[in-house]
Amino acid sequence: MTGNSLRTFVLLAIMTGLFMGIGFLVGGPGGAALAFVIAAAMNAFAFWNADKLVLRMHGAREVTPEERDPALYQFARDTADMAHNANMPAPRIYVIDSAQPNAFATGRDPDNAAVAATTGLLRSLNRQEVMGVMAHELAHVKSRDTLTMTVTATLAGAIGFLANFALFFGSRNGGGLLGGILLAIFAPMAAGLVQMAISRSREYEADRIGAEICGDPQWLASALEKIERGARRTVNESAERNPASAHMFIINPLNGQGADNLFSTHPATANRIARLRQMGGAAAASPAGPWGQQGPWGGSADGGDDGRRDFGGPWG
């Protein structure tokens, strides 16, 4: 069993135990048995469908080879090219209508993966920086981190739901109303701890592999600086409504409005940037890059090559 597979198994086991514990507090042994059945069904459903749920909750729209917007087409084409160069199947590629610059990957394996970027990210970064971000997301896919992330995002939110159920419908074995209140308080913390169980080293490793995929760690380092600033100034409404998915994004999308972020799910951005700068050497990369574009990404930065081509996966 690989490290990611073992981590996924442990997370599912923890979630199942939490479900059963809350079920026991609500309905005794019968409630625990029912919670086990529900947990087993939810685990199976999350394995096959969590990626679709996460994409839907954030209002993601797929970018296809028939995309007429040249900027979106170029974004998807670059992403599919990098996947091909990394010997990966091309994932499904999505865009999310959000002013906050951010991105994430999802899916149970590389053959059933999807990557998504916000419109805010495409407007805020130049082409090289966008490629650095998407290379980071492809690294998550290549390392099979996405299964862990999608299952956790689905099941962590369900813990809070069951805790609220115990609060409003009573707790037979957990101290009545007091037990329900304690569950409502501590269950979100448990969800946060599960998110923290996804090792911070996962992000560092995705940064490293992503730098190899795009070819220049400075692209991702520069992108992280801009995303960090933009994420703190802009509310990501879908992430605030669904905080259990926050750990999936390249930068924590929660800015404290709408939901308290009690636990950090990401390493410090400054530390990530420092490691990438070290990978790229002491000299800062040229801001123009090989395409000579310093402003917002989205034009014909490489001289206007907009020829349609075929790729693997949905792009071929």
N, C-alpha and C positions, 0 to 999 in steps of 0.2 A: 504494500500500500504506500503510495507516494505521500509526501508531506502535506500537499493540498488535500488529498483524499482523506487523510487521517484528520486534518483540521475540520473538514466538512463533517465527518462522522461525529467528532466530539461536539461540534456546535449543534448538530441535530439531536444528539443524545441529551445535551443540556436543555435544549428547548423542550424536548419531550418530557424531561423531568419537571421542568417548570410548569408545563401544562398540567401534568398529573398532580403536582402539588397544589396548584390553585383549584383544580377540580375536586381534590379531596377536601380542601377547606370549604368549598361551596356545597358539595353534596355527599361528603363521606366517601366510603369505598366505591359506591356506585358512581359518584361523580368523578373519582380518579380513573375508573375504568372507561367512562365515557370520554374523559379528556384524552386518554391514551388513544382511543379510536380516532377522535378528532385530530389529534396531533399526527398520527400516522397518515391519515388522509391528507392533511395539510402539507406534511413533509413531501409526500409524493406529488401533490399538486404543485408545490413550489419548485420541485426539481424540474418539472416539465413546462411550467407556465410562468415562473417568477419574472423572467426577462420580459415577457409580454405585459405583465402587470406593471412593472416598473416603467417601461416605455409609455404605457397608457397614462399612468398617474402624472407623468411629466409632459403629456401632450406632444410626444415626439412624432415627427413626420418623416417617413422614409425618403431618402434621396435615391432615385433610381437612375439607370443609364439614360432614361428619356427626359431627365431634368432639363428644363429650358432656361433656368437661371444660370448664367455662365459662372458666376462666383460659386454657387452651391455645387455645380457640376465639377468645377476644378477642385474644390475641397474634397469631394468624394473620390475623384480620380486620383488625387495625391494619396489619399488614405489607402485606396485599393492597390496602388502601385507599391507602397511601402509594405503592405501585407504580402504581396507577391514576392518582393525582394527578400522578405524574411521567411520565405517558404511556408507561408500560412494561407489557408483559404481566405478569400476576401470576405470580411464580415458584412452584414447589413449595416447601412450607414444612415444615420438619422440626424435631423436638426430639431432643436427645441426653441420655441419662441420665448426667449427670456432675455432681458437686458443684462443679467449678470453673466460675466464671462466664466464658463465652466464646461466640463465634459465628463463623461463616464463611459464605462464598458459594462456589458451584461451578457448573459447567456451561459448555458451549462457546459459548453466545450467549444473549441475553436471552429468546429463545423456548424455550430448553431449559435454563433456570437453576433452581437450588435454593438456598435459604438455610436455615441451621440455627442454632439457639440451644440452649445447654445448660439443663438444669433448674436448675442452680446460678445461671445468669444470671437466669432468670425469678423465682427466689426472692429474689435479692439486690438487684435494682433495682426502682425504681418504674416505673409505666407509661410516663412520659415518657422515662426513661432507656432502657428497652427499645426504644422507638420510635427513639430516637437511634441506638442500636446497629444496629437493622435497616435504618435509612435508610443508614447507612454501608455495609452489605452490599449494599443495592440499588444504591448508587453504583458498587460494583465491577462489578455486573452491567451497569449502564447504560454503563459505560466499556469493557466487554468485557475487563476484567482477569481474569475467571474462567477463560477459556481458558488463558491463560498459567499461572495458578496450578494448575489441575488437571493440565495436562500436566507441569509441573515436579514436582508432588508424586508423580506416578506414575513418571516416568523417573529422578528423583534417587535414589529408593530402589533402582531397578534397577542403578544404577552400583555401589552397595555390594555387591549380590548378585554381579555379575560379578567384582568384585575378590576377593571371598571364594572364588569358584570358582577363580580363578587361584591363590590361596594354597593351597587344598586339593588341587587337581589338577595343579599345576605350571605353570611358565612356560618355554616353549621359547626365547623370545627376550628375556627380561627378567631374566636373572641368576639363573634357577632359584629356589631357596627365598627368597633375599634379594629378588629381584624381586617375588615373590608377597607377601612381607611388606610391602614398600614400597607395593605397590598397595593392600593391605588398610588401610594407614595413611592414604595420601593420597587414596584414592577417596572416603571420606566427606567429606574436606575439599573435594574437587571438587564434591560434591553441595551442600555448604554455599555454595560460591562461586556455583553456579548459582542457588540461592535468593536470594543477595545480588544477582544480576544483575537480579532484579525490583526496579526502582528504588524506593528509599524514598519518593520523591516520589509513588508510587502511593498510599501510605497517606495522605499529606497531602491529595492531590487527592480521595480518597474521603471524607476527613473534611469537606472543603469542600463537595463535592456533597451528601453526606449531610445536612449542616446545612441546605442549601437544601431538601432533600426533606422533612425532618421539620419545618422551620420555625423551629428554635431551636438554635443551636450549643451553648448551655449544657446541653442535655439530653445530648448526646454527651460533652461535657467532664466532666460529673458522672459519667456512666457509666464513662468511662475510668479515673477515679480509683478507683472501687469495684472495677472489674474487675482493675486492676493489683494492688491489695491482695489480692483474693481469689485471683488466679492464683498469687501467690507462696506462699500458705499452703496451697494445695490441689493434690494430684497429679491430673493428667488422665491416667488410665492408658492410654487408647487412643492419645493423642498421644505418650506416652512409648514405647509399642510401635511407633509409626509416626512418628518424628521428621521424616521427609521432608515431612509435611503441615503442619508447625508454622507455616510462613510464610503459610498460608491464613487463620489465625485473626486476629481483630481485635487480640488481645494474645498475645504469644508464650506458648504453653501449657506449655512445658518449664520446669521449676523446678530442673533439675539432678539430679533423682533418676531413675535409670534410663537416662539418656543425657546425654552432655556436649554442651552447646550452645556450640560453638567460634566460631560466627559469629552476629552479630546479624542477624535477618531483619526487624526492625521499627525504626522510628525511636524515639527516646526518648519515652516516654509523656508526660513533663513538657513536652517541646517541642510535642507534639500538643495537649495541653491548653491551653498558652499561646496557641497560634494560634487555637484555638476561642474562648477567652475574649476574645481581641482582636476576633474576628469579632462576638462578641455585645456588645461594649462593656465598659467598665470595671466597671459594676455587675453583681454576681452575680445570676443569675436566681432568682426566688422558688422555694424548694424544693417548694412545694405545686403549682405549675403550674396549668393551667386546670382540672384535675380535683380539686384539693384533697387529693391523696393523697401522704403522705410515707413510708409504710411499704413493705413488700415489695409488688411488683406482683402482680396476679393477681385482685383482686376487682372489684367493679363500681365502679371509680374515677370513672366519669362519671355515676353515678346509677342504674346497673343496666340500661342498655340492652343486652339480650342477644338482640335480634331477629335472626333468621337472614336474611342477605342474600346476593345473588349477586355475584360479581366476575368479572373476566376470567380467562383461563387455566383452571387446574384449579378455580378458585373461581367458575365461572360457566357 
